[in-house]
Amino acid sequence: MAEQKFLPFALPDIGEDEINEVVDALRSGWVTTGPKTKQFEADFAAFIGDGVEAIAVNSATAGLHLALEAVGVKEGDEVIVPSYTFTATAEVVRYLGAHPVIVDVDPVTFNIRPEAIRVAITAKTRAIMPVHFAGLACDMDAIIAIAREHGLKIVEDAAHAMPTYYKGKLIGTLDSDVTVFSFYANKTMTTGEGGMVVSKNKDIIARCKVMRLHGISRDAFDRYTSKTPAWYYEVVAPGYKYNMPDTAAAMGIHQLKKINAFLKKRETLAARFDAELADLPLILPARPTEAGSNHAWHLYPVRLKPEAGISRDDFIVRMAELGIGCSVHFIPLHRQPVWRDGYSLKRESFPVADAAFEAEVTLPLYTRMTDDDQSRVIAAVRQLLGK
């Protein structure tokens, strides 16, 4: 097995349609934010539906920053985030001089616990940032109820959740204030780097548009393509440089067209893993329990039980020796020096996230994975766990 090609943890699934669209953008003479980006935004908003508008950005991190700024988070405010997430979720809070209040997660889903949110609310709390871990939606009914009760904003970190349904509604259409998706290389669809901010609130969208490009009152594309002199603009806020270029949006146009097919493939892969790993000393990923909900299967995270007879770190090393790449999602925020030391966080305050990290390993799952590829992963896992 070790002599076969190395199976990476993830691979993007890019076809000729994406390549041709990128080439068309390059040949057009307009490679920054322009017609391809506008088309991608319109297509994405139509896919999400329910009257949303969409703003393309150069990363989901940028999108989260814009979203928090647009809902009014400012210096000294607090934003509640889960420990079991990537650092971007917390770091964007600090960009605004606000403070992330880091809380523990649910032991089954690894999603933020509504009860933990409620306990963490103070007079300084401005917003809640639920993260739909691995592609499974948080308990949004409970989170929305808490936000309404306390007058808080909700910014959904949907980096893993394209396309995820919660009780029959697509993430991005719920009664939160704004949702941010990621198109990083290993996500369920990709533009290489990139993200999308989605909201039904026109004021939030308008603010994100302005702040996305230096705080300028008019898009460069509109100015430069105008048939009449339109050189004049005004800088109305100290904005950022977060726009998506057409070369990236060109990929997104076709990745979006494939997203439902991508989802079906991911569901098939996850179902096979579930069936063929069920008898092993593993805790398999959580599945949705509510009617009308699904899992986007951005990740397939398992946990090694104590009786597995091998540590998580050794398991990853041995899998690599067998030619298979794995990963860990995530090293919790409370273990990262910047958050641990900056906010005096103790491991015992996050027992669920801490225990999950100690045992979690993410197996390869991507749409280019063949049956033979998946068979190799399953065989390697069974070999290491004595089955």
SVG drawing of the C-alpha trace seen along z (x, -y; Angstrom):
<svg xmlns="http://www.w3.org/2000/svg" viewBox="-39 -64 46 72">
<polyline fill="none" stroke="black" stroke-width="0.4" points="0.0,0.0 2.8,-2.4 4.2,-2.0 1.0,-3.4 0.5,-7.1 0.1,-9.3 -3.5,-10.1 -3.7,-13.7 -6.1,-14.9 -8.0,-17.0 -7.9,-17.9 -9.9,-20.6 -12.2,-19.3 -11.5,-21.7 -12.6,-20.9 -12.3,-22.3 -15.2,-24.7 -13.4,-26.5 -10.2,-26.6 -11.8,-28.0 -13.7,-30.6 -10.4,-31.8 -8.7,-31.9 -11.7,-34.0 -11.2,-36.4 -7.5,-36.7 -8.1,-37.4 -10.9,-39.9 -8.4,-42.5 -10.4,-42.7 -8.8,-40.5 -9.7,-42.3 -13.3,-42.7 -15.5,-43.0 -18.2,-41.2 -17.2,-37.6 -17.4,-38.7 -20.8,-40.3 -22.1,-37.2 -20.8,-35.0 -22.5,-37.2 -25.8,-37.1 -25.6,-33.4 -24.7,-32.7 -27.6,-34.9 -30.0,-33.1 -28.7,-29.7 -29.2,-30.7 -32.5,-32.4 -35.0,-33.9 -34.2,-37.5 -30.5,-37.5 -27.8,-39.6 -24.2,-38.4 -20.9,-40.1 -17.8,-38.3 -14.6,-38.8 -11.0,-37.5 -11.4,-35.2 -14.0,-34.1 -11.8,-35.8 -12.2,-39.1 -16.0,-38.4 -16.2,-37.8 -14.4,-41.0 -16.7,-43.0 -19.7,-41.3 -18.8,-42.2 -18.0,-45.7 -21.3,-46.1 -23.4,-44.9 -21.7,-47.5 -19.1,-45.6 -16.6,-48.1 -13.7,-48.5 -14.4,-47.1 -17.4,-45.0 -17.6,-41.2 -18.4,-38.5 -19.1,-35.0 -17.3,-32.3 -16.7,-28.5 -13.3,-27.2 -13.5,-24.4 -12.8,-26.5 -10.0,-27.9 -8.4,-31.0 -9.9,-33.2 -13.3,-33.1 -11.7,-34.9 -9.0,-37.0 -11.5,-39.0 -13.1,-40.1 -9.7,-41.6 -9.3,-43.4 -12.1,-45.7 -10.6,-46.1 -13.4,-43.9 -12.8,-40.8 -13.7,-37.2 -15.5,-35.4 -14.6,-31.8 -16.9,-29.1 -17.2,-25.3 -19.0,-23.1 -21.5,-20.3 -19.9,-16.8 -21.7,-15.2 -21.6,-17.8 -18.6,-20.0 -20.9,-23.0 -21.3,-25.9 -23.6,-25.1 -26.6,-27.5 -26.3,-27.1 -22.7,-28.2 -23.7,-31.3 -26.3,-32.2 -23.9,-32.0 -21.2,-34.1 -23.5,-37.1 -22.5,-40.3 -23.4,-44.0 -20.6,-44.2 -21.8,-41.4 -22.6,-42.6 -22.8,-39.5 -22.7,-35.7 -20.6,-33.8 -21.8,-30.2 -19.6,-27.9 -21.3,-25.1 -18.5,-22.6 -17.7,-20.1 -20.9,-21.0 -23.5,-20.3 -25.7,-23.2 -25.7,-24.5 -28.8,-24.6 -29.9,-27.8 -33.4,-28.0 -31.9,-28.2 -29.2,-30.6 -31.6,-32.9 -33.9,-32.9 -31.1,-33.9 -30.0,-36.7 -33.5,-38.1 -33.9,-37.9 -30.7,-39.9 -30.7,-42.2 -27.6,-40.6 -26.4,-40.2 -25.7,-36.8 -22.8,-36.4 -22.8,-32.8 -19.4,-31.4 -20.5,-29.0 -17.0,-28.2 -17.9,-24.5 -21.6,-24.8 -22.1,-25.0 -24.7,-23.7 -26.1,-22.9 -29.8,-22.8 -31.3,-23.4 -34.9,-22.3 -35.6,-22.8 -33.9,-26.1 -30.5,-26.6 -27.8,-28.2 -27.7,-31.8 -31.5,-32.2 -32.0,-31.8 -33.1,-34.7 -29.5,-35.7 -28.0,-39.0 -25.3,-37.8 -23.7,-34.6 -20.1,-34.1 -19.1,-31.2 -15.5,-30.1 -14.1,-29.0 -10.7,-28.0 -8.9,-25.3 -10.2,-22.4 -13.8,-23.5 -16.9,-22.0 -16.4,-24.4 -13.4,-26.6 -12.2,-29.8 -8.6,-29.1 -9.0,-31.8 -12.2,-33.6 -15.5,-33.9 -19.0,-35.3 -21.0,-37.5 -24.7,-36.9 -27.5,-38.9 -31.1,-39.9 -30.3,-43.2 -29.7,-45.9 -27.9,-48.2 -25.4,-45.4 -24.8,-44.6 -24.3,-48.3 -21.8,-48.7 -19.9,-45.6 -19.7,-46.9 -18.2,-50.2 -15.8,-48.7 -14.7,-45.9 -12.8,-48.4 -11.1,-51.1 -14.3,-52.8 -14.9,-54.2 -18.4,-55.1 -18.3,-53.6 -16.9,-50.3 -13.9,-50.6 -15.6,-48.5 -18.5,-50.9 -16.2,-53.9 -13.9,-52.4 -16.6,-50.9 -18.9,-54.0 -19.6,-55.4 -19.4,-58.9 -16.6,-60.4 -17.0,-58.9 -13.6,-59.4 -14.9,-61.1 -15.3,-59.1 -15.5,-59.7 -13.8,-57.8 -16.5,-57.7 -14.9,-55.4 -11.4,-53.9 -12.1,-50.7 -10.2,-47.5 -8.9,-45.8 -11.1,-42.7 -12.5,-42.4 -12.5,-39.2 -10.8,-39.3 -12.5,-38.0 -9.9,-35.3 -11.2,-33.7 -14.9,-34.4 -14.5,-32.7 -13.8,-29.4 -16.7,-30.0 -19.2,-30.4 -18.7,-26.8 -18.0,-25.4 -21.4,-26.7 -23.1,-24.9 -21.6,-21.6 -22.2,-22.1 -25.3,-19.8 -23.4,-17.0 -20.4,-17.6 -22.7,-17.2 -24.1,-13.9 -20.6,-12.5 -19.6,-13.7 -22.8,-12.1 -21.9,-8.8 -18.4,-8.8 -19.5,-9.6 -22.2,-6.9 -19.6,-4.3 -17.2,-5.4 -20.0,-5.1 -20.9,-1.6 -17.4,-0.2 -15.9,-1.8 -18.9,-1.2 -17.4,1.8 -14.1,0.1 -13.2,-1.7 -14.1,-5.1 -16.7,-7.7 -18.1,-8.5 -19.2,-12.0 -22.5,-13.3 -25.4,-13.4 -28.4,-15.7 -31.3,-14.7 -33.9,-17.3 -36.2,-16.8 -35.2,-18.8 -31.5,-19.1 -28.5,-17.7 -24.7,-17.6 -22.4,-19.2 -19.6,-16.8 -16.8,-19.3 -15.0,-17.1 -15.2,-13.6 -14.0,-13.9 -13.7,-10.7 -12.5,-10.3 -10.3,-7.4 -11.8,-5.6 -9.4,-4.7 -9.6,-1.0 -8.2,-1.9 -4.8,-1.1 -3.1,-3.9 -2.8,-7.6 -4.2,-10.1 -0.7,-11.5 0.7,-8.0 -2.4,-7.2 -1.7,-10.1 2.0,-9.2 1.1,-5.6 -1.5,-6.6 1.1,-8.8 3.5,-5.8 0.7,-3.9 0.4,-6.7 -2.6,-8.5 -2.9,-12.1 -5.0,-13.0 -5.5,-16.2 -6.9,-17.5 -9.9,-19.8 -9.2,-21.7 -6.5,-22.7 -9.0,-24.6 -8.6,-28.3 -8.1,-27.8 -4.9,-25.9 -3.4,-28.5 -0.9,-30.8 -2.4,-34.0 -5.9,-33.3 -4.7,-31.1 -2.3,-33.6 -4.1,-36.8 -7.3,-35.8 -5.9,-33.5 -7.8,-30.5 -7.6,-27.2 -8.1,-23.8 -10.5,-22.8 -12.9,-25.5 -13.3,-23.7 -13.6,-20.0 -15.5,-19.0 -13.4,-20.9 -10.2,-19.7 -11.2,-16.0 -12.4,-16.2 -9.0,-17.6 -7.1,-14.9 -9.0,-12.1 -10.0,-13.7 -8.6,-12.9 -10.0,-13.9 -10.0,-11.3 -9.6,-12.2 -13.0,-13.0 -13.1,-14.9 -15.1,-14.6 -12.1,-13.4 -11.7,-10.4 -12.3,-7.1 -13.8,-3.9 -10.3,-2.5 -8.9,-5.5 -11.6,-5.2 -10.9,-1.5 -7.3,-2.2 -8.3,-4.6 -10.7,-2.1 -8.2,0.7 -5.5,-1.4 -7.7,-2.5 -8.8,1.1 -5.2,2.3 -4.1,-0.2 -7.1,0.6 -6.5,4.3 -9.5,5.1"/>
</svg>
